[in-house]
Amino acid sequence: MANYRWDESQIEHLKELITRKVSLARAAVILKRPQSSVQIQARRLGTPFPGIRATKALLKARMEAAEGKASR
């Protein structure tokens, strides 16, 4: 497996994606890197992505809120 180092522009882009609350999967696609690499780099920066359970719970809560507003 190739070892590609993160340059400053990629790290800044990752920080921006994290502050915009982009998911790990989406950030990996945008940065064209494996999810594991993006997750490790985010942890090194001190801003890890939320776990899959937390992400699913958040999505479920958003869906329920949207359905509640639509039924009113």
Phi and psi restraints in degrees (value plus and minus 20) as a CYANA .aco file:
   2 ALA   PHI     -94.3   -54.3
   2 ALA   PSI     129.4   169.4
   3 ASN   PHI    -133.4   -93.4
   3 ASN   PSI      77.8   117.8
   4 TYR   PHI    -118.9   -78.9
   4 TYR   PSI     105.4   145.4
   5 ARG   PHI     -98.5   -58.5
   5 ARG   PSI     132.6   172.6
   6 TRP   PHI    -104.0   -64.0
   6 TRP   PSI     108.7   148.7
   7 ASP   PHI    -114.8   -74.8
   7 ASP   PSI     150.9   190.9
   8 GLU   PHI     -80.6   -40.6
   8 GLU   PSI     -57.1   -17.1
   9 SER   PHI     -86.5   -46.5
   9 SER   PSI     -58.1   -18.1
  10 GLN   PHI     -88.4   -48.4
  10 GLN   PSI     -58.7   -18.7
  11 ILE   PHI     -85.5   -45.5
  11 ILE   PSI     -62.4   -22.4
  12 GLU   PHI     -84.0   -44.0
  12 GLU   PSI     -59.7   -19.7
  13 HIS   PHI     -83.8   -43.8
  13 HIS   PSI     -61.4   -21.4
  14 LEU   PHI     -82.5   -42.5
  14 LEU   PSI     -63.8   -23.8
  15 LYS   PHI     -79.4   -39.4
  15 LYS   PSI     -61.4   -21.4
  16 GLU   PHI     -83.6   -43.6
  16 GLU   PSI     -63.3   -23.3
  17 LEU   PHI     -83.4   -43.4
  17 LEU   PSI     -59.4   -19.4
  18 ILE   PHI     -84.9   -44.9
  18 ILE   PSI     -63.3   -23.3
  19 THR   PHI     -87.5   -47.5
  19 THR   PSI     -46.7    -6.7
  20 ARG   PHI    -104.1   -64.1
  20 ARG   PSI     -17.1    22.9
  21 LYS   PHI      42.7    82.7
  21 LYS   PSI      16.4    56.4
  22 VAL   PHI     -95.4   -55.4
  22 VAL   PSI     124.4   164.4
  23 SER   PHI     -90.2   -50.2
  23 SER   PSI     141.1   181.1
  24 LEU   PHI     -79.0   -39.0
  24 LEU   PSI     -66.2   -26.2
  25 ALA   PHI     -81.6   -41.6
  25 ALA   PSI     -63.7   -23.7
  26 ARG   PHI     -87.5   -47.5
  26 ARG   PSI     -60.6   -20.6
  27 ALA   PHI     -82.1   -42.1
  27 ALA   PSI     -59.8   -19.8
  28 ALA   PHI     -83.1   -43.1
  28 ALA   PSI     -60.7   -20.7
  29 VAL   PHI     -87.0   -47.0
  29 VAL   PSI     -65.2   -25.2
  30 ILE   PHI     -81.1   -41.1
  30 ILE   PSI     -62.7   -22.7
  31 LEU   PHI    -104.1   -64.1
  31 LEU   PSI     -27.4    12.6
  32 LYS   PHI      36.2    76.2
  32 LYS   PSI      29.3    69.3
  33 ARG   PHI    -156.8  -116.8
  33 ARG   PSI     138.1   178.1
  34 PRO   PHI     -83.2   -43.2
  34 PRO   PSI     129.2   169.2
  35 GLN   PHI     -76.7   -36.7
  35 GLN   PSI     -59.9   -19.9
  36 SER   PHI     -82.0   -42.0
  36 SER   PSI     -60.0   -20.0
  37 SER   PHI     -85.2   -45.2
  37 SER   PSI     -63.1   -23.1
  38 VAL   PHI     -85.7   -45.7
  38 VAL   PSI     -61.7   -21.7
  39 GLN   PHI     -84.3   -44.3
  39 GLN   PSI     -63.0   -23.0
  40 ILE   PHI     -83.5   -43.5
  40 ILE   PSI     -64.5   -24.5
  41 GLN   PHI     -84.7   -44.7
  41 GLN   PSI     -59.6   -19.6
  42 ALA   PHI     -82.7   -42.7
  42 ALA   PSI     -60.1   -20.1
  43 ARG   PHI     -84.0   -44.0
  43 ARG   PSI     -60.2   -20.2
  44 ARG   PHI     -83.2   -43.2
  44 ARG   PSI     -52.4   -12.4
  45 LEU   PHI     -98.2   -58.2
  45 LEU   PSI     -29.0    11.0
  46 GLY   PHI      66.0   106.0
  46 GLY   PSI      -7.1    32.9
  47 THR   PHI    -151.2  -111.2
  47 THR   PSI      51.1    91.1
  48 PRO   PHI     -89.0   -49.0
  48 PRO   PSI     133.3   173.3
  49 PHE   PHI     -92.4   -52.4
  49 PHE   PSI     131.0   171.0
  50 PRO   PHI     -87.3   -47.3
  50 PRO   PSI     133.9   173.9
  51 GLY   PHI     -86.9   -46.9
  51 GLY   PSI     147.1   187.1
  52 ILE   PHI     -84.2   -44.2
  52 ILE   PSI     -55.5   -15.5
  53 ARG   PHI     -85.2   -45.2
  53 ARG   PSI     -63.7   -23.7
  54 ALA   PHI     -84.8   -44.8
  54 ALA   PSI     -59.5   -19.5
  55 THR   PHI     -84.7   -44.7
  55 THR   PSI     -64.8   -24.8
  56 LYS   PHI     -84.4   -44.4
  56 LYS   PSI     -59.2   -19.2
  57 ALA   PHI     -84.3   -44.3
  57 ALA   PSI     -60.7   -20.7
  58 LEU   PHI     -83.9   -43.9
  58 LEU   PSI     -64.6   -24.6
  59 LEU   PHI     -82.9   -42.9
  59 LEU   PSI     -61.2   -21.2
  60 LYS   PHI     -83.0   -43.0
  60 LYS   PSI     -63.4   -23.4
  61 ALA   PHI     -83.1   -43.1
  61 ALA   PSI     -60.5   -20.5
  62 ARG   PHI     -84.0   -44.0
  62 ARG   PSI     -62.3   -22.3
  63 MET   PHI     -84.1   -44.1
  63 MET   PSI     -63.6   -23.6
  64 GLU   PHI     -85.0   -45.0
  64 GLU   PSI     -58.7   -18.7
  65 ALA   PHI     -85.7   -45.7
  65 ALA   PSI     -61.2   -21.2
  66 ALA   PHI     -85.8   -45.8
  66 ALA   PSI     -60.6   -20.6
  67 GLU   PHI     -86.2   -46.2
  67 GLU   PSI     -56.3   -16.3
  68 GLY   PHI     -85.4   -45.4
  68 GLY   PSI     -60.4   -20.4
  69 LYS   PHI     -90.5   -50.5
  69 LYS   PSI     -55.9   -15.9
  70 ALA   PHI     -90.7   -50.7
  70 ALA   PSI     -49.1    -9.1
  71 SER   PHI    -103.2   -63.2
  71 SER   PSI     -30.8     9.2
